[in-house]
Amino acid sequence: MNTVISQDSLLEFFYNKPLSTLSQYTTVTTTQAALYKLQETFGYHEFRPGQAEAIEATLNQSDSLILLPTGGGKSLCYQIPGLILPGITLVISPLIALMKDQVDELTGNGIAAAYLNNTLSREKVQDTYQQLHNNTLKFLYVAPERLFQPQFMERLQSIPLSLIAIDEAHCVSQWGHDFRPEYARLGQLKYSFPNTPVMALTATADRATRKDILQQLQLHKPFLFTGSFDRPNIRYTLQEKFHATKQTVQFLKSQEGQCGIIYCSSRKRVDTLAEHLVEQGFAAAGYHAGLDNETRQHIQDDFRRDNIQIVVATVAFGMGINKPNIRFVLHYDIPKNIESYYQETGRAGRDGLSAEAVFLYDPADIPRVRRLLESNENEDRKMVENQRFNAMAAFAEAQTCRRVVLLNYFDEFRTDACNNCDICLDPPKRFDGIVEAQKALSCVYRVGQRFGVGYVIDVLRGSSIQRIKDYGHDKLSTYGIGKEHSHDYWLSIFRQLIHHGYLLQDITQSSILKLTENARCILKGEVPLQLATPRLTDFKKKATSKASHLNLNYDKKLFARLKKLRKLIADEGEIPPFVVFSDATLVEMCIHLPTNEAEFLSISGVGQTKLSRYGDDFMAEIFEYSTEVTS
């Protein structure tokens, strides 16, 4: 269905077109009106998959549940109808940082928007309420905690509310990976505002979570759209963890000052790593829930404004990070589920340009996380969390295309390899590992099955440390029989033997190694054994994958100049640089070199407001650079 908008509404949608051209329009469809708003306000020339259908459903007063990947354009699904509908759009969002980012972007495009949270002064809150009752706002962002304050609900009843958008809707569901009890009350909205369409949006929700969202929110005959979870611009890379801090530094050096997030499992690890990176000269800061609100806000602002490039964080630095030019996400530790991993990696490359998702994997992390999950007293929740962690562990151990594993998990079944993950770009190599296994298992046996993996490797490699001499293990037949390989090589071998079930680590006795019954057939050479060749290479810049069409050929020097200009303008306006223009928009400028208004408006991400605010400065910079190059 394509609803027709009456002649009386034409001037609102075509307000800046010459009056002489309006005679050609007799009716306007919702799709035409939506596309016009997309182009004129946001500077984009076509909708992404699912956006037009979601917008049309809302304009037809339907409830909806929209699943699109991070960076897939969820916000436009409610922002476009919010601009077309006559009243105010209420956006329920769980995070202060997300509210501020989205309001900054909307106001940067000339749209009246505001947010209410506990960071605002009393005067600012009262000013926002005044705008609300004067009907001068189009979008108001609030947290669920404020939403259900009696006085606020009374205010909402007195204003023309055209649409309710619930962002990060998976928080509603008890089966969601980030369930929040305060979201559970949102189902009451359909009783308070029965005639107002509700749009629920999320980037990650499996079947159980989707079903629960619909039930909890009481959505009536909703329009459902599930977009592709594929993010082809993100390269997924897993590297076995040997020296995590050293590996992290090597990776960061390969990124040449790009913006990124490093996720760690504990506050202590965040503080230690962040301090080390600063000592190494990186513009980095640590972020976790143990910091006071003012410090966390300061770090968020510095990251948004490109004053720091790297945030080392726990999952407290999470949902709704709206910064589009994050070029990498590195997981220092294994996440607890694929939903979290997918959402966190999805914060990279939101602008559509190439990005990296790096995962440092230590198999020893798996039993550690399992012990943490067992502490949950809710048996149903414990069962769900264990099932999801099992899927995460299987992803880490996978020997097939990582993107295929991810997409299949989200019921987007594929078999074709992506050519943009570590498995595709550097396929695992296997070898006859029976001799290495016999050396390793024999050494565990010879030291009495009383030591951990590090000590056994020292014996294998013939280390001269005093502890080995004190135990007399330098006299063993296995002493030094593995000296031809590095410590990290043997660590990989031992991890594989544990994974195959030939060794176990006794966590009740300081993780000492013990032989299993299955080890007997390996020691006797009765069965063959294929092991993976340990991957010990450092992070380096890899060749661009042919699958990534987003590594475009553009003038890097001009790009640097435009980024510098963008930063100056952003600092003057006290806004994040991406609110001025995204990296993707700057790249397009570097390719097409616009020097007049028509050419500048043809750049994706340039609407009328940004043309009037920034066009002259950027076109002047492009013209000056082009003149210098050709002179």
C-alpha positions in Angstrom: 0.0 0.0 0.0 1.2 3.5 -0.8 -0.9 6.1 1.0 -1.6 9.4 -0.8 -0.9 12.7 0.9 -3.4 15.5 0.1 -2.7 18.6 -1.8 -2.9 20.6 1.4 0.3 18.9 2.6 2.4 19.7 -0.4 3.9 22.9 0.8 5.2 21.2 3.9 7.1 18.6 1.9 8.2 20.8 -0.9 8.7 24.0 1.1 11.9 25.1 -0.7 10.9 24.3 -4.2 9.8 27.1 -6.5 6.1 27.7 -6.4 6.0 27.4 -10.2 6.9 23.8 -10.0 4.2 22.8 -7.5 1.5 22.7 -10.2 2.9 19.5 -11.5 2.1 17.7 -8.2 -1.5 16.7 -7.6 -0.9 14.0 -5.0 2.1 12.8 -3.1 2.6 9.2 -1.9 4.2 8.4 1.4 7.2 6.9 -0.4 7.7 10.1 -2.4 7.4 12.2 0.7 9.8 10.0 2.6 12.4 10.0 -0.2 12.2 13.8 -0.4 12.9 14.1 3.4 15.7 11.6 3.1 17.4 13.6 0.3 16.6 17.1 1.4 17.3 16.7 5.1 19.9 14.0 5.4 21.5 14.2 2.0 21.1 10.5 1.1 19.8 9.6 -2.3 18.2 6.2 -1.7 16.9 4.0 1.1 18.7 1.0 2.4 16.8 -2.3 2.5 13.9 -2.3 4.8 13.8 1.4 5.5 11.1 2.5 3.0 8.9 -0.4 4.1 9.3 0.4 7.8 8.6 4.1 7.2 5.5 3.4 5.1 4.1 1.0 7.8 4.5 3.7 10.4 2.9 6.4 8.2 0.0 3.9 7.9 -0.3 3.9 11.7 1.1 0.3 12.1 3.2 -0.9 14.9 6.5 -2.4 13.8 9.5 -4.4 14.9 12.7 -3.6 12.9 15.8 -5.7 13.1 18.7 -4.1 11.2 22.4 -4.5 11.9 24.4 -1.8 13.7 25.1 0.8 11.0 22.2 -0.4 8.9 20.2 2.8 9.3 17.7 2.0 12.1 17.4 5.6 13.2 16.1 6.8 9.8 13.3 4.3 10.1 11.6 6.5 12.8 13.3 9.9 12.0 11.8 10.1 8.5 8.2 9.4 9.6 8.8 11.6 12.6 9.5 14.5 10.2 6.4 13.8 8.1 3.9 13.2 10.9 2.5 16.4 12.4 3.3 15.8 16.1 6.2 14.8 18.2 8.2 11.5 18.1 9.1 10.1 21.5 12.3 8.0 21.4 13.0 5.7 24.4 16.8 5.1 24.6 18.8 3.3 27.3 22.0 5.4 27.2 22.8 9.0 27.8 25.6 9.0 25.2 23.3 7.7 22.5 20.7 10.4 23.2 23.3 13.1 23.0 24.8 11.8 19.8 21.5 11.4 18.0 20.2 14.8 19.2 23.5 16.4 18.0 23.1 14.8 14.6 19.4 15.8 14.3 20.1 19.4 15.2 23.1 19.3 12.9 20.6 18.6 10.1 18.4 21.5 11.2 15.8 19.4 13.0 14.4 20.4 16.4 15.3 17.7 18.9 16.1 17.4 22.6 16.7 14.9 25.3 15.9 14.6 29.0 18.2 12.9 31.4 19.9 13.5 34.8 22.9 15.3 33.3 20.9 18.4 32.4 20.5 21.4 34.6 17.1 22.4 36.0 17.0 25.3 33.6 17.7 23.1 30.6 15.0 20.7 31.6 12.5 23.5 32.0 13.5 24.9 28.6 12.9 21.5 27.0 9.5 21.2 28.6 8.6 24.6 27.3 9.6 23.6 23.7 7.5 20.4 24.2 4.4 22.3 25.1 4.9 24.9 22.4 5.0 22.1 19.8 8.4 23.3 18.6 10.1 20.0 19.0 10.0 17.1 16.5 11.9 14.5 18.6 12.3 14.0 22.3 14.7 11.3 23.7 14.1 9.9 27.2 15.2 7.0 29.3 12.6 4.5 30.5 13.2 5.5 34.1 12.0 9.1 33.4 9.2 8.0 31.1 7.2 6.4 33.9 7.5 9.3 36.3 3.8 10.3 36.9 4.4 14.0 36.1 6.1 13.1 32.8 3.3 10.8 31.7 0.9 13.6 32.4 2.9 15.9 30.2 2.8 13.3 27.4 -0.9 13.1 27.6 -1.2 16.8 26.8 0.9 16.9 23.6 0.4 15.6 20.1 2.3 12.3 20.2 2.6 10.9 16.7 5.1 8.0 17.1 6.9 6.1 19.9 10.2 4.6 19.0 11.8 2.1 21.4 15.5 1.7 20.6 17.6 -1.3 21.7 14.4 -3.2 22.1 16.1 -6.4 23.0 16.4 -4.9 26.5 12.7 -5.6 26.8 13.1 -9.4 26.6 14.2 -11.7 29.5 15.8 -13.8 26.7 17.7 -10.8 25.3 21.5 -10.6 25.9 21.1 -7.3 27.8 17.8 -7.6 29.6 17.0 -4.4 31.6 14.2 -4.6 34.2 13.2 -1.0 33.7 12.3 -1.8 30.1 9.8 -4.4 31.2 7.2 -1.7 31.9 7.2 -0.4 28.3 4.3 -2.7 27.4 2.1 -0.2 29.3 2.5 2.4 26.5 0.0 0.7 24.3 -2.6 1.1 27.1 -1.7 4.8 27.6 -1.4 5.7 23.9 -3.5 3.1 22.1 -3.7 5.1 18.9 0.0 6.0 18.6 2.1 3.6 16.5 5.0 2.0 18.3 8.3 1.1 16.5 10.7 -1.3 18.3 14.2 -1.4 16.9 17.2 -3.6 17.6 20.3 -4.9 16.0 20.4 -8.3 17.7 17.6 -10.6 18.6 17.2 -14.3 18.0 13.8 -16.0 17.5 13.0 -16.3 21.2 13.9 -12.6 21.8 11.9 -11.4 18.9 8.8 -13.3 20.0 9.2 -11.9 23.5 9.6 -8.3 22.3 6.3 -8.5 20.5 4.6 -10.0 23.5 6.1 -7.6 26.1 5.4 -4.5 24.1 1.8 -5.6 23.2 2.4 -4.6 19.5 -0.8 -4.9 17.5 -0.5 -6.7 14.1 3.0 -5.3 13.7 5.0 -4.9 10.5 8.1 -7.1 10.9 11.3 -6.6 9.1 14.6 -8.5 9.6 17.4 -7.1 7.5 20.6 -8.9 6.6 23.0 -9.2 9.5 25.9 -9.1 7.1 28.4 -6.3 7.5 30.7 -6.9 4.5 32.9 -3.9 5.4 34.0 -5.5 8.7 36.9 -8.0 8.6 36.7 -10.6 11.3 40.0 -11.8 12.6 40.7 -14.2 15.5 44.3 -14.5 16.8 45.4 -17.0 19.4 46.3 -15.1 22.6 49.9 -15.5 23.6 51.1 -12.1 24.9 47.9 -10.1 24.8 49.3 -6.7 25.6 52.1 -7.0 23.1 49.7 -8.3 20.5 47.4 -5.4 21.2 50.2 -2.8 20.8 51.3 -4.4 17.5 47.7 -4.2 16.2 47.3 -0.6 17.2 50.5 0.3 15.4 49.1 -1.2 12.3 46.0 1.1 12.6 48.0 4.3 12.3 46.0 6.4 14.8 42.6 5.2 13.8 39.7 5.4 16.3 38.7 2.1 18.0 37.4 0.3 21.1 39.2 -2.4 23.1 36.8 -4.6 25.2 38.2 -6.2 28.4 36.4 -8.5 30.8 37.3 -6.7 34.1 37.8 -3.2 35.4 41.3 -4.0 36.6 42.3 -5.2 33.2 40.9 -2.0 31.6 42.9 0.2 34.0 46.1 -1.7 33.5 45.9 -1.9 29.7 44.8 1.7 29.3 47.7 2.9 31.4 50.1 0.9 29.4 48.8 2.2 26.1 49.1 5.8 27.3 52.7 5.0 28.3 53.3 3.7 24.8 52.2 7.0 23.4 48.6 6.2 22.3 45.8 8.6 22.8 43.8 6.3 25.0 41.6 6.2 28.1 39.9 3.5 30.2 36.2 3.4 30.8 34.1 1.2 33.2 31.3 1.5 35.7 33.7 2.0 38.6 34.5 5.6 37.4 32.4 8.5 38.5 29.8 9.9 36.1 31.8 13.1 35.4 34.9 11.1 34.4 32.9 8.7 32.2 31.2 11.7 30.5 34.5 13.4 29.9 35.9 10.2 28.2 32.9 9.8 26.0 33.0 13.4 24.9 36.8 13.2 24.1 36.2 10.0 22.1 33.2 11.5 20.2 35.3 14.6 19.4 38.4 12.7 18.3 40.5 14.1 21.1 41.3 10.5 22.0 41.5 7.7 19.5 41.1 4.6 21.7 38.8 3.6 24.5 39.7 0.6 26.6 36.4 -0.5 28.2 34.2 -3.1 29.9 30.8 -3.7 28.4 29.7 -0.6 30.3 30.9 1.4 27.2 28.2 -0.2 25.1 24.9 0.0 23.5 24.2 2.9 21.1 27.7 4.2 20.5 26.8 6.4 17.6 30.3 7.4 16.4 30.5 6.3 12.7 34.3 6.5 12.2 35.3 3.7 14.6 37.7 1.7 12.4 38.3 -1.2 14.8 37.0 -3.1 17.7 39.4 -5.5 19.6 38.2 -8.1 22.1 40.9 -8.7 24.6 38.8 -11.4 26.2 36.1 -13.7 25.0 32.5 -12.2 25.1 29.8 -14.2 26.9 27.6 -14.6 23.8 27.5 -14.0 20.1 24.8 -11.3 20.4 27.2 -9.2 22.5 30.1 -9.9 20.2 28.1 -9.0 17.1 26.8 -5.8 18.6 30.2 -4.7 19.9 32.0 -5.5 16.7 29.2 -3.7 14.8 30.3 -0.4 16.4 33.1 -0.4 13.9 32.6 0.9 10.4 29.1 2.4 10.9 30.0 4.8 8.0 30.3 1.8 5.6 34.1 2.1 5.2 36.4 -0.8 5.9 36.8 -1.8 9.6 38.5 -4.5 11.7 37.0 -6.8 14.3 39.9 -8.5 16.1 39.4 -11.2 18.8 42.3 -12.4 21.0 41.4 -15.9 22.0 42.7 -18.0 24.8 40.9 -21.4 25.2 41.7 -21.2 29.0 39.1 -18.3 29.1 36.3 -20.8 28.4 36.2 -22.6 31.8 36.7 -19.3 33.6 33.6 -17.8 31.9 31.6 -21.0 32.6 32.4 -20.7 36.3 31.1 -17.1 36.3 27.9 -18.2 34.5 27.3 -20.9 37.1 27.0 -18.3 39.8 23.6 -17.1 38.4 20.9 -18.2 40.9 18.1 -18.0 38.2 18.2 -21.5 36.7 16.3 -20.5 33.6 18.6 -17.6 32.9 21.6 -19.7 33.7 20.5 -22.3 31.1 20.1 -19.6 28.4 23.4 -17.9 29.2 25.2 -21.3 29.1 23.7 -22.2 25.7 24.7 -18.8 24.3 28.2 -19.1 25.6 28.5 -22.5 24.0 27.7 -20.9 20.7 30.4 -18.2 21.4 33.0 -20.9 22.2 32.1 -22.8 19.0 32.5 -19.6 17.0 36.0 -19.1 18.5 37.0 -22.7 17.7 35.5 -22.7 14.2 37.6 -23.7 11.2 35.1 -22.4 8.7 34.3 -18.9 7.5 33.6 -16.7 10.5 31.0 -14.6 8.7 29.1 -17.8 7.7 29.1 -18.9 11.4 27.8 -15.6 12.5 25.0 -15.3 9.9 23.8 -18.9 10.4 23.5 -18.2 14.1 21.1 -15.4 13.3 19.1 -17.7 11.0 20.5 -16.0 7.9 21.7 -19.3 6.3 24.7 -19.1 4.0 27.3 -21.4 2.7 29.5 -19.2 0.6 32.8 -18.0 2.2 33.1 -14.2 2.7 36.8 -13.8 1.6 37.1 -11.1 4.4 37.9 -13.0 7.6 41.0 -14.8 8.9 39.8 -18.2 7.9 39.1 -17.2 4.3 42.2 -15.0 3.9 44.6 -17.4 5.7 43.0 -20.9 5.7 44.1 -23.1 8.7 46.9 -25.5 7.8 47.1 -28.9 9.4 50.0 -31.3 9.9 50.7 -34.8 11.3 51.0 -33.8 15.0 51.6 -37.3 16.5 55.3 -36.6 17.3 54.7 -33.2 18.9 51.8 -34.6 20.9 53.9 -37.5 22.1 56.6 -35.1 23.3 54.1 -32.9 25.1 52.2 -35.7 26.7 55.4 -37.6 27.7 56.7 -34.5 29.4 53.5 -34.0 31.4 53.9 -37.6 32.6 57.6 -37.3 33.4 57.1 -34.3 35.6 54.5 -36.2 37.6 51.4 -34.5 36.3 52.0 -31.9 39.0 52.8 -28.7 37.0 51.1 -26.2 34.8 51.5 -25.6 31.1 54.2 -22.9 31.4 56.5 -25.1 33.5 56.1 -28.1 31.2 57.0 -26.0 28.2 60.1 -24.8 30.0 61.2 -28.4 30.5 60.4 -29.3 26.9 62.5 -26.4 25.6 65.4 -27.1 28.0 65.1 -24.0 30.0 67.9 -23.4 32.6 65.7 -21.8 35.2 66.6 -22.7 38.8 63.2 -24.3 39.5 63.8 -27.0 37.0 67.2 -27.8 38.5 65.8 -27.8 42.0 63.3 -30.5 41.0 66.0 -32.4 39.0 63.9 -32.2 35.9 66.9 -31.2 33.8 67.8 -34.9 34.0 64.6 -36.1 32.5 64.5 -37.8 29.1 62.0 -35.2 27.9 64.2 -32.3 29.0 65.0 -30.1 25.9 63.4 -32.4 23.3 61.2 -29.5 22.1 63.9 -26.8 21.9 63.4 -26.4 18.1 60.1 -24.6 18.7 59.2 -21.4 20.5 57.3 -21.2 23.8 54.2 -19.9 21.9 54.4 -22.7 19.4 54.2 -25.3 22.3 51.5 -23.3 24.0 49.3 -23.7 20.9 50.0 -27.4 20.8 49.1 -27.9 24.5 45.9 -25.9 24.0 44.9 -28.2 21.1 45.6 -31.3 23.1 43.4 -30.0 25.9 40.7 -29.2 23.3 40.9 -32.7 21.8 40.6 -34.2 25.2 44.1 -35.7 25.7 44.9 -33.4 28.5 42.9 -31.6 31.2 43.7 -28.6 33.4 42.7 -29.3 37.0 41.3 -25.9 38.1 41.1 -27.1 41.7 44.9 -27.5 41.8 46.3 -24.4 40.1 45.5 -25.6 36.6 48.0 -28.4 36.6 48.1 -30.6 33.5 46.9 -34.2 33.8 46.7 -37.0 31.2 43.3 -38.3 30.3 42.6 -42.0 29.4 42.5 -41.0 25.7 46.1 -39.9 25.9 47.2 -43.5 26.1 46.5 -44.3 22.4 48.5 -41.2 21.3 51.5 -42.1 23.4 51.4 -45.6 21.9 51.0 -44.2 18.4 47.9 -46.2 17.8 45.8 -43.5 16.2 46.7 -40.7 13.8 46.5 -37.1 14.9 46.1 -34.0 12.8 46.8 -30.7 14.6 46.5 -27.1 13.4 49.8 -25.3 12.5 50.2 -22.7 15.2 49.6 -19.1 13.9 52.4 -17.0 15.5 52.5 -14.1 13.0 52.2 -10.5 14.2 49.4 -8.2 13.1 50.2 -6.5 9.8 48.4 -4.6 7.2 46.7 -7.2 5.1 46.0 -6.9 1.4 42.6 -5.5 0.7 40.1 -8.3 0.1 38.4 -8.3 -3.2 35.1 -8.8 -1.4 35.4 -5.4 0.2 34.3 -2.8 -2.4 34.6 -0.1 0.2 38.3 0.4 0.2 38.0 3.1 -2.3 40.8 4.9 -4.3 40.8 8.5 -3.1 43.3 11.2 -2.4 44.6 10.6 1.1 46.3 14.0 1.4 43.1 15.8 0.6 41.2 13.5 3.0 43.6 14.5 5.8 43.1 18.2 5.0 39.3 17.8 5.1 39.5 15.9 8.4 41.5 18.8 9.8 39.0 21.3 8.6 36.1 19.2 10.0 37.8 19.1 13.4 38.3 22.8 13.5 34.6 23.4 12.7 33.5 20.8 15.2 35.6 22.3 18.0 34.3 25.8 17.3 30.8 24.5 17.5 31.5 22.1 20.5 30.1 19.2 18.6 31.7 15.8 17.5 33.3 15.9 14.0 31.0 13.2 12.7 28.1 15.6 13.2 29.7 17.9 10.6 30.3 15.1 8.1 31.1 11.4 8.3 34.4 9.9 7.0 32.4 8.3 4.2 31.1 11.7 3.1 34.7 13.1 3.2 35.9 10.2 1.1 33.2 10.9 -1.5 34.3 14.6 -1.6 37.8 13.4 -2.3 36.7 11.3 -5.2 34.3 13.8 -6.8 35.9 17.1 -5.8 32.7 19.2 -5.7 33.2 22.9 -6.2 29.7 24.2 -6.6 26.4 23.8 -4.7 24.9 21.3 -7.1 27.9 19.1 -7.0 28.2 19.4 -3.3 24.5 18.4 -2.8 25.1 15.3 -4.9 27.5 14.0 -2.2 25.9 11.4 0.1 25.4 12.9 3.5 25.0 16.5 2.4 21.6 18.0 2.8 20.4 21.6 2.5 21.3 22.5 6.1 24.8 21.2 5.9 25.3 22.8 2.5 24.4 26.2 4.0 26.5 25.7 7.2 29.6 24.0 5.9 29.5 24.0 2.1 31.5 27.2 1.4 34.4 26.1 3.7 34.7 22.6 2.3 34.4 23.7 -1.3 37.1 26.4 -0.7 39.4 23.8 0.8 38.9 21.4 -2.1 39.4 24.2 -4.7 42.6 25.4 -3.0 44.0 21.9 -2.8 43.1 21.1 -6.4 44.8 24.4 -7.5 48.0 23.5 -5.6 48.1 20.0 -7.1 47.7 21.3 -10.7 50.0 24.3 -10.4 
